[in-house]
Amino acid sequence: MNETATNTASEAAAGSEDGGRKPLLVVLDSHGIIFRSYFALRDVLTTRRTGEPVAAVYGYANSLLTVFNELKPTHVVAAWDAPAQTFRKQRDERYKANRETIPDDLPQQIERVRELLAAFRIPLVEKPGYEADDVLGTLACQAVEQGIEVIIVTLDNDIVQLVQPGVRVYMYRPYQRDYVMYDDEAVRERWGFAPPQMVDFKALVGDTSDNIPGVRGIGDKGAKTLIEEWGSVEAMLDHLDEVKPPRAQKALADGADEARLSKELATIVCDIPDVTLDLESAVLSEFDRDTVVELFRQLEFRTLIDRLPASTYVAPSKGAAAEPIAAPLEGTHEVVTTEAGLRQVVEAVRQSGKFGFEIVADDEHPVRAADCLVGVAISPEEGRAWYIPFGHQTAEQAAGQARMDVDGESAAAIEQLPRTTVLEALAPVFTNPDIHRVAHNAKHGLLALAEADEHIDIASIDFDTQVAAYILGDLNISLHRLAFDRLAVELPEPKSFLGTGRKAIPFSQASTAEVGEYAASHAHAVLRLASGLTEELRAGEVESVFREIDLPHVPVLARMEQRGVAIDTSVLQELDVDLQRRIEETEREAYAAVGHEFKLGSPLELSAILFDELQLPRTRKTKTGYTTDANALEPMRHVHPVVDLILQWRELTKIKSTYVDTLPQQINPRTRRIHTIFNQVTAATGRLSSNDPNLQNIPVRTEVGQAVRRAFVARDCGQDPLLLSIDYSQIELRVLAHICGDEELRRAFEERRDIHAATASTVFHVNDDEVTSEMRRRAKVFNFGVLYGLTAFGLSQREGIPRDEAEQFITAYFEAFPSVQAWREQVVAEARDRGYAETLTGRRRYIPDLRSSNRNVRQAAERIAINMPIQGTASDIIKIAMNRIDAEMRPLQAKGMRARMVLQVHDELIWELPRAELDDVRELAHRLMPSLELAVPLDLEDKWGPAWGAFE
């Protein structure tokens, strides 16, 4: 069948040249496509800025484009279900009576699909009293009578009854996620009977989706046998005495009326009165592409735009040419190759008092980028931008030397200025506080320039379009997307001139003209975007978060990345030997526990051993077997010795591959330090993360995790170098106590009690000195679990306790802390009403799924709404503190202070400093880190020592 399907689909697409091509009409079973798309995508797809559900619209649009590009039709018509009751319902009240009520968020999407069809100028045909099946059947039959080839696009196998010479069915298979083309031969191969006999098949077996009864006692196999022998239901009933076997004869005799009714309900009407195929209005190429692109832009279907077919539509003249929806950025973009031109750029910036900029480098890491800068683009005003190249090479130069000389002497083959000349000329405008700097991902550009030239310091940034879009809640914050959405501009993409895959070239080997247009367009775009984004921030009441927290945080993080942290590779070398020994030892013990060798790294092999061979309690079923992930195996540690050994082996191998083997390779050869990248625009709560390397995931409480941390050392900061760590103590629980106002929680913090022991004492009704370690541990689990909406089911899974016991504990917890539960309910209700949850500082997280009709999706959204004010406020407190600390330390550093803030990991700040400055930095930090005034004290914990994992 697959071969047949592939061949027929190819034939439909062949011969697409307009000259000799016959018309091909595609008829869309619209509501089937809409409903399939809705249920497939509803849990994952909403628009970014409005929260509008668009799953069904996206699926329909995607299906349309698949049809356009695979089948290449000349004409398209959409069959539609009219809202009125159909003749089938009048014939039998049971018809489709089992259908659930249409979900609340689907009608608005159906209207959007109507807009989509109107944009494509695809006729929508409906007829009250009839279904879309009847409409498409009528249109298909009329087309065949006119000698026009037809393909019906559907998900419903009822439609194959319409297959005949000139009519094929293109059916989506949701589980295989592909389409199959059915002609007469393919139908017979798939079902074992001719297409028109599908109605006889449905008459016998019924259809649960449409609530067609069929004949009780006859299944698929029996129905096919009867159809093969008799051909139709009518023939069977006319020769009832001859039907075999006796069981089928009796079933037909008892269900004759139901068989006749079922066939009537299953038969598609092909001659609806007053429904006429209008081919002229169905020509696919005559749609307004700009209108479609504008709708896709509104709905944020940017990835679908490149798949649009060609259009011959010409917009009516309105006196002036209509501006295209997405076009190249208009303006003067020049490449500067002379010192006179460079002086002109600098003077233009001084006159303007502002500029957008974009750096170009062959390495995306900002510190490494300093060693391979290619050029800088500057845009001092809307409509004009310059690109100043200084690191381009010919292919021959690149093959003959690793890099060009920094003084530009090797640049003779390419017309460009020396690097030092360019950077020294630009240094004043990058460091002048009276000139406003605008960029996208400014941290990367500021750091790369500061590393590349000693005259350029990491100064403040006046606007960062990436950070602004992140604050506004955009899910896609790429500059390309922002320009497309807000400026209706298509920026050049690097792959268009660098290529892709193995044949891709670096920026330095591309032409200065191509790179220049790319970089200048980006610098120009950020300048244009800044004013509009400012208005959006103001209208969204989040400008203060942007101006006072996140924007000042950009240079703070850049300076931390620039400093980096030193690594003692000898510690890692020793740890590597020890880990390899322990890994091999753990493997031997695991083999002994099972009785033979096996691959510990193979989930399939582990599943077979644990659940088939050892007969351990089975875990959640997956496509490839029973899951063996850590969450599933953790509760089974004590069921069999091999489980604990597997988890140990995984921890050891992960630490070795992720850190011990990798960290030495990430040491920058020039600085001899590791420069992690801090991400401030990824977590929706505002929390920081890091990558390259990711220092957030080094285990804190395990011995092997501490061993890795001992490789992070203080160096090159004066006599007796130290790392100082200051950690917020239980900051999120303190924020919770402040926000919910629970007196018991507040009192525990004010009295400096062990909060988990205090919680256990209150929940279990015992004195503090009677709290057992198990009581405290369980209280700790839920103290933190309450921040993430932990449920009785989650607690029972996590603790390995019966669900009713978990429910009893949760009930006791909220009875002990009633204000916590009241706050949880309040914050969810407010977020549902407003569409977002927010922190104490005003940072917002939009949560459209709070109104989802899907219970699981809605409950997950409620947990997000509970967590956002807590985790988001905690992260804001840390950011504000870092900003204030950096502002106070910089003047001191200018006077000779050696201390530098180097890391932020979760709730911990780390400085590198000489011992002589330890007390000064501790005093400064303790004064500034409690950056928000809460109803409970923000306690801090200090540790210091020569290495991160060797603190006093």
Secondary structure as UniProt FT lines:
FT   HELIX           2..13
FT   TURN            18..20
FT   STRAND          24..29
FT   HELIX           30..41
FT   TURN            42..44
FT   TURN            48..50
FT   HELIX           55..71
FT   STRAND          75..79
FT   HELIX           87..91
FT   TURN            93..98
FT   TURN            104..105
FT   HELIX           107..119
FT   TURN            120..121
FT   STRAND          124..125
FT   TURN            128..129
FT   HELIX           132..145
FT   TURN            146..147
FT   STRAND          149..154
FT   HELIX           157..162
FT   TURN            165..166
FT   STRAND          167..173
FT   TURN            174..177
FT   STRAND          178..182
FT   HELIX           184..191
FT   HELIX           195..197
FT   HELIX           198..205
FT   TURN            208..211
FT   TURN            216..217
FT   HELIX           220..230
FT   HELIX           233..238
FT   HELIX           240..242
FT   HELIX           246..254
FT   HELIX           256..266
FT   TURN            273..274
FT   HELIX           280..282
FT   TURN            284..285
FT   HELIX           289..299
FT   HELIX           302..305
FT   TURN            306..307
FT   STRAND          332..335
FT   HELIX           339..352
FT   STRAND          354..361
FT   HELIX           366..369
FT   HELIX           370..372
FT   STRAND          373..381
FT   TURN            382..383
FT   STRAND          384..389
FT   HELIX           395..400
FT   TURN            406..407
FT   HELIX           409..413
FT   HELIX           419..431
FT   TURN            433..434
FT   STRAND          436..439
FT   HELIX           442..452
FT   TURN            454..455
FT   STRAND          463..464
FT   HELIX           465..472
FT   HELIX           479..487
FT   HELIX           495..498
FT   HELIX           501..503
FT   HELIX           507..509
FT   HELIX           512..539
FT   TURN            540..541
FT   HELIX           543..545
FT   HELIX           546..550
FT   HELIX           551..563
FT   STRAND          565..567
FT   HELIX           569..594
FT   TURN            600..601
FT   HELIX           603..607
FT   HELIX           608..613
FT   STRAND          621..622
FT   TURN            623..624
FT   STRAND          625..626
FT   HELIX           630..633
FT   HELIX           634..636
FT   TURN            637..639
FT   HELIX           641..655
FT   HELIX           656..660
FT   TURN            661..662
FT   HELIX           663..666
FT   TURN            669..671
FT   STRAND          673..674
FT   STRAND          677..679
FT   TURN            684..685
FT   STRAND          689..691
FT   TURN            696..697
FT   HELIX           703..709
FT   TURN            710..711
FT   STRAND          712..713
FT   STRAND          721..728
FT   HELIX           731..740
FT   HELIX           743..750
FT   TURN            751..752
FT   HELIX           755..764
FT   HELIX           768..770
FT   HELIX           773..785
FT   HELIX           786..788
FT   HELIX           792..799
FT   HELIX           803..816
FT   HELIX           818..834
FT   STRAND          836..838
FT   TURN            840..841
FT   STRAND          844..846
FT   HELIX           848..851
FT   HELIX           855..894
FT   TURN            895..896
FT   STRAND          900..905
FT   TURN            906..907
FT   STRAND          908..914
FT   HELIX           915..917
FT   HELIX           918..928
FT   STRAND          940..945
FT   TURN            948..949
//
